[in-house]
Amino acid sequence: MKLSELFKEVEIKVPDTDLVIKIKPELSWFEQIEYSNIKEETEKSKYLVLRLITKWNLLGDDGKLLPITKEIIEKLPVKVIGPIIEKLAETIKQQGVKKKS
């Protein structure tokens, strides 16, 4: 069995753009431990977006594929992040990731 078979990716097409983002459906066990130690909800959301995005077709002004980094994710507009967070929330709910109060 391949490791990639354990994490079947979900594709998100951002409305009104050509942006396609793939996310894995759940955190790894180590990522789950890290996630559970984050107390602030905004930081939890940032962590999830960064850890669950596996691929995208987002290009820089030079036409090269941009890496998936915290700095780039923080620059994305709400119209891009909104659908990602919605899909992540749906996926996480399905996987049983529990939020801590």
N, CA, C and O atoms as a MOPAC input file, in Angstrom:
PM7 MOZYME 1SCF
protein

 N      0.84700 1    -1.18400 1     0.00000 1
 C      0.00000 1     0.00000 1     0.00000 1
 C      0.88600 1     1.23700 1     0.00000 1
 O      1.90700 1     1.28200 1     0.68600 1
 N      0.49300 1     2.22600 1    -0.76300 1
 C      1.22200 1     3.48200 1    -0.82100 1
 C      0.67500 1     4.43600 1     0.23800 1
 O     -0.52100 1     4.44000 1     0.52900 1
 N      1.56200 1     5.23700 1     0.80500 1
 C      1.15100 1     6.22800 1     1.79600 1
 C      0.07800 1     7.15400 1     1.23500 1
 O     -0.86100 1     7.52700 1     1.93700 1
 N      0.22300 1     7.51500 1    -0.02100 1
 C     -0.75200 1     8.42100 1    -0.65000 1
 C     -2.15100 1     7.82400 1    -0.69300 1
 O     -3.13100 1     8.56400 1    -0.77900 1
 N     -2.26300 1     6.51100 1    -0.63600 1
 C     -3.57100 1     5.86400 1    -0.64800 1
 C     -4.31600 1     6.04000 1     0.67200 1
 O     -5.53600 1     5.88800 1     0.72700 1
 N     -3.58300 1     6.36000 1     1.72800 1
 C     -4.21200 1     6.57500 1     3.02800 1
 C     -4.88800 1     7.94100 1     3.12000 1
 O     -5.77600 1     8.14400 1     3.94800 1
 N     -4.47200 1     8.86000 1     2.28200 1
 C     -4.99900 1    10.22400 1     2.29100 1
 C     -5.56800 1    10.56400 1     0.91800 1
 O     -4.90000 1    11.20600 1     0.10700 1
 N     -6.78300 1    10.14200 1     0.66200 1
 C     -7.40500 1    10.44700 1    -0.63300 1
 C     -7.73900 1    11.94000 1    -0.67600 1
 O     -8.50400 1    12.44700 1     0.14500 1
 N     -7.14800 1    12.62300 1    -1.64900 1
 C     -7.30700 1    14.06100 1    -1.74900 1
 C     -8.70600 1    14.45300 1    -2.22700 1
 O     -9.36700 1    13.72000 1    -2.96200 1
 N     -9.12400 1    15.62800 1    -1.78500 1
 C    -10.38300 1    16.23000 1    -2.18500 1
 C    -10.03000 1    17.47800 1    -2.98400 1
 O     -9.16700 1    18.25400 1    -2.57200 1
 N    -10.68700 1    17.67700 1    -4.11900 1
 C    -10.39400 1    18.83200 1    -4.96800 1
 C    -11.38900 1    19.95100 1    -4.70500 1
 O    -12.59400 1    19.72400 1    -4.60300 1
 N    -10.86000 1    21.16000 1    -4.59800 1
 C    -11.68600 1    22.35300 1    -4.41300 1
 C    -11.43700 1    23.27000 1    -5.59700 1
 O    -10.29500 1    23.63100 1    -5.88000 1
 N    -12.48700 1    23.64100 1    -6.27900 1
 C    -12.38500 1    24.62900 1    -7.35300 1
 C    -12.94000 1    25.93800 1    -6.79100 1
 O    -14.11500 1    26.02300 1    -6.43400 1
 N    -12.09100 1    26.94500 1    -6.71900 1
 C    -12.49800 1    28.22200 1    -6.14600 1
 C    -13.40200 1    28.94300 1    -7.14000 1
 O    -12.99700 1    29.19000 1    -8.27600 1
 N    -14.62500 1    29.28600 1    -6.72300 1
 C    -15.58400 1    29.93700 1    -7.62700 1
 C    -15.01700 1    31.19800 1    -8.27600 1
 O    -14.27500 1    31.95400 1    -7.64900 1
 N    -15.37300 1    31.40700 1    -9.52500 1
 C    -15.00500 1    32.59100 1   -10.30500 1
 C    -13.50100 1    32.73900 1   -10.52300 1
 O    -13.02300 1    33.84000 1   -10.79700 1
 N    -12.74900 1    31.64300 1   -10.40500 1
 C    -11.31200 1    31.65400 1   -10.67300 1
 C    -10.94700 1    30.34800 1   -11.37200 1
 O    -11.77100 1    29.44200 1   -11.50100 1
 N     -9.70200 1    30.27200 1   -11.81700 1
 C     -9.18000 1    29.01800 1   -12.36400 1
 C     -8.40300 1    28.24100 1   -11.30100 1
 O     -7.75600 1    27.23900 1   -11.60600 1
 N     -8.47100 1    28.70800 1   -10.05700 1
 C     -7.69700 1    28.09700 1    -8.97900 1
 C     -8.30100 1    26.76300 1    -8.55800 1
 O     -9.48800 1    26.66500 1    -8.24800 1
 N     -7.46100 1    25.74900 1    -8.55400 1
 C     -7.85300 1    24.41900 1    -8.09200 1
 C     -6.89800 1    24.04100 1    -6.96500 1
 O     -5.67700 1    24.10800 1    -7.11300 1
 N     -7.47100 1    23.64900 1    -5.85300 1
 C     -6.68800 1    23.29700 1    -4.66900 1
 C     -7.06000 1    21.89100 1    -4.25600 1
 O     -8.23600 1    21.52800 1    -4.25100 1
 N     -6.06500 1    21.10200 1    -3.91200 1
 C     -6.31400 1    19.75600 1    -3.39500 1
 C     -5.94400 1    19.73400 1    -1.91900 1
 O     -4.91600 1    20.27100 1    -1.50400 1
 N     -6.81400 1    19.09600 1    -1.14000 1
 C     -6.55500 1    18.96000 1     0.29000 1
 C     -6.60700 1    17.48500 1     0.66400 1
 O     -7.30900 1    16.69200 1     0.03600 1
 N     -5.85400 1    17.13700 1     1.69300 1
 C     -5.97800 1    15.78100 1     2.22200 1
 C     -7.13800 1    15.79300 1     3.20700 1
 O     -7.43400 1    16.83500 1     3.79400 1
 N     -7.79600 1    14.66500 1     3.39900 1
 C     -9.03000 1    14.63900 1     4.17500 1
 C     -8.86100 1    14.66500 1     5.68800 1
 O     -9.83800 1    14.83100 1     6.41800 1
 N     -7.63700 1    14.50400 1     6.16000 1
 C     -7.44900 1    14.50500 1     7.60700 1
 C     -5.99400 1    14.78100 1     7.95000 1
 O     -5.09400 1    14.64000 1     7.12200 1
 N     -5.79800 1    15.17300 1     9.18600 1
 C     -4.45100 1    15.40000 1     9.69100 1
 C     -3.78300 1    14.06500 1     9.97900 1
 O     -4.44500 1    13.06600 1    10.26000 1
 N     -2.46600 1    14.07100 1     9.90400 1
 C     -1.72900 1    12.88700 1    10.36500 1
 C     -1.82500 1    12.84700 1    11.89200 1
 O     -2.26000 1    13.82000 1    12.50800 1
 N     -1.43400 1    11.75900 1    12.49200 1
 C     -1.53400 1    11.66000 1    13.94600 1
 C     -0.67900 1    12.72700 1    14.62400 1
 O     -1.08800 1    13.28400 1    15.64300 1
 N      0.49700 1    13.02100 1    14.08000 1
 C      1.37000 1    14.03400 1    14.67000 1
 C      0.75600 1    15.42400 1    14.50500 1
 O      0.79200 1    16.23500 1    15.43100 1
 N      0.19600 1    15.69900 1    13.32900 1
 C     -0.45300 1    16.98900 1    13.10100 1
 C     -1.65400 1    17.15000 1    14.03200 1
 O     -1.93100 1    18.25200 1    14.50600 1
 N     -2.36100 1    16.06400 1    14.28900 1
 C     -3.51000 1    16.11700 1    15.20200 1
 C     -3.06500 1    16.51200 1    16.60500 1
 O     -3.75000 1    17.28100 1    17.28000 1
 N     -1.93200 1    15.99600 1    17.04300 1
 C     -1.39400 1    16.35900 1    18.35800 1
 C     -1.05300 1    17.84400 1    18.38200 1
 O     -1.41100 1    18.55100 1    19.32300 1
 N     -0.35300 1    18.32300 1    17.33400 1
 C     -0.01200 1    19.75000 1    17.25600 1
 C     -1.27100 1    20.61100 1    17.26100 1
 O     -1.34500 1    21.61400 1    17.97100 1
 N     -2.25700 1    20.21100 1    16.46700 1
 C     -3.51300 1    20.95400 1    16.36300 1
 C     -4.21000 1    21.05600 1    17.71800 1
 O     -4.72400 1    22.11600 1    18.07600 1
 N     -4.22800 1    19.97700 1    18.45800 1
 C     -4.92000 1    19.97600 1    19.74800 1
 C     -4.24300 1    20.88300 1    20.76900 1
 O     -4.86300 1    21.26200 1    21.76300 1
 N     -2.99100 1    21.23400 1    20.54000 1
 C     -2.27400 1    22.12500 1    21.45200 1
 C     -2.45200 1    23.60200 1    21.12000 1
 O     -2.00200 1    24.45800 1    21.88100 1
 N     -3.09200 1    23.91300 1    20.01100 1
 C     -3.33900 1    25.30700 1    19.62900 1
 C     -4.62000 1    25.75900 1    20.31400 1
 O     -5.66000 1    25.11400 1    20.17900 1
 N     -4.55100 1    26.84900 1    21.03700 1
 C     -5.70700 1    27.31300 1    21.81300 1
 C     -6.58200 1    28.31800 1    21.06200 1
 O     -7.80500 1    28.29400 1    21.20000 1
 N     -5.97800 1    29.19000 1    20.27900 1
 C     -6.70300 1    30.27400 1    19.62000 1
 C     -7.32500 1    29.78700 1    18.31100 1
 O     -6.64900 1    29.15800 1    17.49800 1
 N     -8.61300 1    30.07800 1    18.10900 1
 C     -9.35500 1    29.55100 1    16.95700 1
 C     -8.79900 1    30.02000 1    15.61600 1
 O     -8.75700 1    29.23800 1    14.66600 1
 N     -8.37600 1    31.26800 1    15.51900 1
 C     -7.81500 1    31.75800 1    14.25900 1
 C     -6.54500 1    31.00100 1    13.91000 1
 O     -6.32900 1    30.64000 1    12.75300 1
 N     -5.71600 1    30.76200 1    14.89900 1
 C     -4.47900 1    30.01400 1    14.66800 1
 C     -4.77400 1    28.57100 1    14.28200 1
 O     -4.05000 1    27.98100 1    13.47900 1
 N     -5.83300 1    28.00000 1    14.84900 1
 C     -6.23900 1    26.64300 1    14.46900 1
 C     -6.62500 1    26.60500 1    12.99400 1
 O     -6.24000 1    25.68900 1    12.26800 1
 N     -7.39200 1    27.61000 1    12.55500 1
 C     -7.80300 1    27.66000 1    11.15000 1
 C     -6.59600 1    27.79500 1    10.23100 1
 O     -6.51100 1    27.10700 1     9.21400 1
 N     -5.67000 1    28.67000 1    10.58000 1
 C     -4.45000 1    28.84700 1     9.78000 1
 C     -3.67200 1    27.54100 1     9.70200 1
 O     -3.18700 1    27.15900 1     8.63700 1
 N     -3.55800 1    26.86300 1    10.83100 1
 C     -2.81700 1    25.59600 1    10.87800 1
 C     -3.46600 1    24.57200 1     9.94300 1
 O     -2.77600 1    23.89600 1     9.18000 1
 N     -4.78300 1    24.46400 1    10.01000 1
 C     -5.48500 1    23.49000 1     9.17600 1
 C     -5.29800 1    23.77900 1     7.69000 1
 O     -5.01000 1    22.87500 1     6.90600 1
 N     -5.46300 1    25.03500 1     7.31200 1
 C     -5.30500 1    25.39100 1     5.90200 1
 C     -3.90800 1    25.02300 1     5.43400 1
 O     -3.74400 1    24.41900 1     4.37400 1
 N     -2.90700 1    25.38100 1     6.21200 1
 C     -1.52600 1    25.10500 1     5.82800 1
 C     -1.22700 1    23.61300 1     5.77900 1
 O     -0.55600 1    23.15800 1     4.85200 1
 N     -1.69800 1    22.85300 1     6.73600 1
 C     -1.37500 1    21.42200 1     6.81000 1
 C     -2.17400 1    20.54000 1     5.86300 1
 O     -1.69200 1    19.48700 1     5.44400 1
 N     -3.38000 1    20.95400 1     5.52300 1
 C     -4.21900 1    20.07500 1     4.71900 1
 C     -4.13800 1    20.33300 1     3.21500 1
 O     -4.48200 1    19.45500 1     2.42300 1
 N     -3.69100 1    21.52000 1     2.80900 1
 C     -3.50700 1    21.75800 1     1.37500 1
 C     -2.31200 1    20.94200 1     0.90200 1
 O     -1.22200 1    21.03700 1     1.46500 1
 N     -2.52300 1    20.14400 1    -0.13100 1
 C     -1.43100 1    19.31400 1    -0.65800 1
 C     -0.91000 1    19.81800 1    -1.99400 1
 O      0.27100 1    19.66800 1    -2.30700 1
 N     -1.80100 1    20.41800 1    -2.77800 1
 C     -1.40900 1    20.89800 1    -4.11300 1
 C     -2.30900 1    22.05600 1    -4.49400 1
 O     -3.43500 1    22.18000 1    -4.01300 1
 N     -1.78300 1    22.90600 1    -5.37400 1
 C     -2.60400 1    23.93400 1    -5.98900 1
 C     -1.96800 1    24.37800 1    -7.28600 1
 O     -0.81300 1    24.05600 1    -7.56500 1
 N     -2.71600 1    25.11200 1    -8.07100 1
 C     -2.18200 1    25.61000 1    -9.33500 1
 C     -1.96200 1    27.12300 1    -9.27900 1
 O     -2.05300 1    27.80100 1   -10.30200 1
 N     -1.67700 1    27.64600 1    -8.10100 1
 C     -1.47500 1    29.07500 1    -7.89200 1
 C     -0.07800 1    29.48800 1    -8.35400 1
 O      0.93300 1    28.93900 1    -7.91600 1
 N     -0.05700 1    30.46300 1    -9.24400 1
 C      1.19900 1    30.92200 1    -9.82700 1
 C      1.55800 1    32.31400 1    -9.32800 1
 O      0.68400 1    33.12000 1    -9.00700 1
 N      2.84400 1    32.57900 1    -9.27100 1
 C      3.32500 1    33.91600 1    -8.95800 1
 C      3.27800 1    34.78000 1   -10.20100 1
 O      2.93900 1    34.30700 1   -11.28500 1
 N      3.61800 1    36.04300 1   -10.04200 1
 C      3.62000 1    36.96300 1   -11.18600 1
 C      4.60600 1    36.53500 1   -12.26200 1
 O      4.46800 1    36.91800 1   -13.42400 1
 N      5.59900 1    35.74300 1   -11.87900 1
 C      6.59000 1    35.25200 1   -12.84700 1
 C      6.12800 1    34.00100 1   -13.58500 1
 O      6.85800 1    33.46700 1   -14.42100 1
 N      4.90300 1    33.52800 1   -13.27600 1
 C      4.35500 1    32.35500 1   -13.94600 1
 C      4.77800 1    31.03200 1   -13.34000 1
 O      4.41700 1    29.97200 1   -13.85000 1
 N      5.54300 1    31.08200 1   -12.25000 1
 C      5.99800 1    29.84900 1   -11.60300 1
 C      5.04100 1    29.45600 1   -10.48600 1
 O      4.44600 1    30.30600 1    -9.82200 1
 N      4.90900 1    28.14800 1   -10.29500 1
 C      4.05500 1    27.61000 1    -9.24300 1
 C      4.55200 1    28.08700 1    -7.88400 1
 O      5.73200 1    27.95600 1    -7.55900 1
 N      3.63200 1    28.64300 1    -7.09300 1
 C      3.98900 1    29.11700 1    -5.76000 1
 C      3.99300 1    27.95400 1    -4.76600 1
 O      3.15400 1    27.05700 1    -4.85600 1
 N      4.93100 1    27.96800 1    -3.82400 1
 C      4.91800 1    26.93700 1    -2.78900 1
 C      3.76900 1    27.19500 1    -1.80900 1
 O      3.29300 1    28.32300 1    -1.68200 1
 N      3.34300 1    26.16500 1    -1.13700 1
 C      2.28100 1    26.28300 1    -0.14600 1
 C      2.95000 1    26.65300 1     1.17500 1
 O      3.48300 1    25.79500 1     1.88000 1
 N      2.91000 1    27.94500 1     1.49600 1
 C      3.54700 1    28.43200 1     2.72600 1
 C      2.55700 1    29.29400 1     3.50900 1
 O      1.57100 1    29.79000 1     2.96300 1
 N      2.83800 1    29.45600 1     4.78000 1
 C      2.02000 1    30.30000 1     5.63900 1
 C      1.96400 1    31.72500 1     5.08800 1
 O      0.90300 1    32.34800 1     5.08000 1
 N      3.10100 1    32.23600 1     4.63100 1
 C      3.16700 1    33.60600 1     4.13300 1
 C      2.27000 1    33.81300 1     2.90900 1
 O      1.59900 1    34.83900 1     2.79400 1
 N      2.26200 1    32.85500 1     2.01300 1
 C      1.42400 1    32.97900 1     0.81200 1
 C     -0.04000 1    32.79000 1     1.17400 1
 O     -0.89200 1    33.53000 1     0.68200 1
 N     -0.34800 1    31.82800 1     2.01300 1
 C     -1.73300 1    31.60200 1     2.42000 1
 C     -2.30900 1    32.84500 1     3.09400 1
 O     -3.47500 1    33.17700 1     2.88500 1
 N     -1.49500 1    33.53800 1     3.90700 1
 C     -1.97100 1    34.74000 1     4.58800 1
 C     -2.27700 1    35.87300 1     3.61600 1
 O     -3.01400 1    36.79300 1     3.97200 1
 N     -1.73900 1    35.83500 1     2.41400 1
 C     -1.98500 1    36.87600 1     1.40300 1
 C     -3.22600 1    36.59900 1     0.55900 1
 O     -3.67400 1    37.47800 1    -0.17700 1
 N     -3.78400 1    35.40200 1     0.65100 1
 C     -4.91800 1    35.04100 1    -0.19900 1
 C     -6.16700 1    35.81900 1     0.20200 1
 O     -6.39500 1    36.05000 1     1.39000 1
 N     -6.97800 1    36.22700 1    -0.77500 1
 C     -8.20300 1    36.95500 1    -0.45500 1
 C     -9.27000 1    36.02500 1     0.14100 1
 O     -9.20900 1    34.80300 1     0.00900 1
 N    -10.23400 1    36.64700 1     0.79000 1
 C    -11.31500 1    35.90300 1     1.43100 1
 C    -12.05200 1    35.01900 1     0.43500 1
 O    -12.47000 1    33.91600 1     0.78800 1
 N    -12.22300 1    35.48600 1    -0.82300 1
 C    -12.96400 1    34.69000 1    -1.80000 1
 C    -12.26100 1    33.37300 1    -2.11400 1
 O    -12.88800 1    32.44400 1    -2.62200 1
 N    -10.96900 1    33.28300 1    -1.81800 1
 C    -10.21900 1    32.03900 1    -1.99600 1
 C    -10.23300 1    31.22400 1    -0.70800 1
 O    -10.48600 1    30.02000 1    -0.73100 1
 N     -9.96300 1    31.88300 1     0.41000 1
 C     -9.88600 1    31.18100 1     1.69500 1
 C    -11.24700 1    30.65000 1     2.13300 1
 O    -11.32900 1    29.56700 1     2.71300 1
 N    -12.31500 1    31.39700 1     1.86100 1
 C    -13.65900 1    30.97200 1     2.28300 1
 C    -14.01700 1    29.56300 1     1.83600 1
 O    -14.35600 1    28.72700 1     2.67300 1
 N    -13.95200 1    29.27500 1     0.52800 1
 C    -14.27700 1    27.91800 1     0.07700 1
 C    -13.33800 1    26.84800 1     0.64700 1
 O    -13.75300 1    25.71600 1     0.89600 1
 N    -12.07700 1    27.21700 1     0.84800 1
 C    -11.12500 1    26.26100 1     1.42600 1
 C    -11.53600 1    25.92400 1     2.84600 1
 O    -11.59500 1    24.75100 1     3.21700 1
 N    -11.82100 1    26.93900 1     3.63900 1
 C    -12.20300 1    26.71200 1     5.03500 1
 C    -13.51300 1    25.94800 1     5.12700 1
 O    -13.66200 1    25.08000 1     5.98700 1
 N    -14.47000 1    26.25900 1     4.24800 1
 C    -15.73600 1    25.51800 1     4.23900 1
 C    -15.50800 1    24.03400 1     3.96700 1
 O    -16.06700 1    23.17900 1     4.65400 1
 N    -14.68900 1    23.73200 1     2.96700 1
 C    -14.40900 1    22.33600 1     2.62500 1
 C    -13.61600 1    21.65900 1     3.73800 1
 O    -13.86500 1    20.50000 1     4.06800 1
 N    -12.66100 1    22.38600 1     4.31400 1
 C    -11.89200 1    21.82400 1     5.42600 1
 C    -12.81200 1    21.50600 1     6.60100 1
 O    -12.70300 1    20.44000 1     7.20700 1
 N    -13.71000 1    22.42400 1     6.92000 1
 C    -14.63300 1    22.20400 1     8.04000 1
 C    -15.50200 1    20.97700 1     7.78700 1
 O    -15.70900 1    20.15500 1     8.68000 1
 N    -16.00400 1    20.86300 1     6.57200 1
 C    -16.82400 1    19.70400 1     6.19100 1
 C    -16.01300 1    18.40700 1     6.31100 1
 O    -16.48400 1    17.41000 1     6.86000 1
 N    -14.79000 1    18.44600 1     5.78700 1
 C    -13.92700 1    17.26200 1     5.80000 1
 C    -13.55600 1    16.87500 1     7.22500 1
 O    -13.59700 1    15.70000 1     7.59000 1
 N    -13.19600 1    17.86600 1     8.02200 1
 C    -12.79200 1    17.59900 1     9.40500 1
 C    -13.96600 1    17.06300 1    10.20500 1
 O    -13.80400 1    16.14900 1    11.01400 1
 N    -15.14000 1    17.62000 1     9.98500 1
 C    -16.32700 1    17.12400 1    10.68500 1
 C    -16.55400 1    15.65200 1    10.35000 1
 O    -16.88400 1    14.85100 1    11.22500 1
 N    -16.37600 1    15.31000 1     9.09200 1
 C    -16.54900 1    13.92300 1     8.66700 1
 C    -15.50400 1    13.01000 1     9.30700 1
 O    -15.77700 1    11.83900 1     9.56800 1
 N    -14.32000 1    13.54000 1     9.55800 1
 C    -13.22500 1    12.72500 1    10.11200 1
 C    -13.24800 1    12.70500 1    11.64600 1
 O    -12.50600 1    11.94400 1    12.26700 1
 N    -14.09500 1    13.53900 1    12.25500 1
 C    -14.20800 1    13.50500 1    13.70800 1
 C    -13.13900 1    14.28700 1    14.45200 1
 O    -12.88900 1    14.01300 1    15.62500 1
 N    -12.50200 1    15.25400 1    13.80100 1
 C    -11.54900 1    16.09600 1    14.51000 1
 C    -12.34800 1    17.00600 1    15.42700 1
 O    -13.22800 1    17.73700 1    14.97300 1
 N    -12.05000 1    16.96300 1    16.69000 1
 C    -12.80200 1    17.72300 1    17.67000 1
 C    -12.06700 1    19.00500 1    18.04000 1
 O    -10.85000 1    19.00800 1    18.22300 1
 N    -12.83200 1    20.10200 1    18.14700 1
 C    -12.25600 1    21.36800 1    18.58300 1
 C    -12.24300 1    21.39000 1    20.10100 1
 O    -13.17300 1    20.90600 1    20.74600 1
 N    -11.18000 1    21.95600 1    20.67000 1
 C    -11.12600 1    22.14300 1    22.11200 1
 C    -11.63000 1    23.53300 1    22.45200 1
 O    -11.36800 1    24.49300 1    21.72700 1
 N    -12.33600 1    23.63500 1    23.52900 1
 C    -12.84000 1    24.95200 1    23.95500 1
 C    -11.76000 1    25.73500 1    24.62800 1
 O    -11.99200 1    26.86600 1    25.05500 1

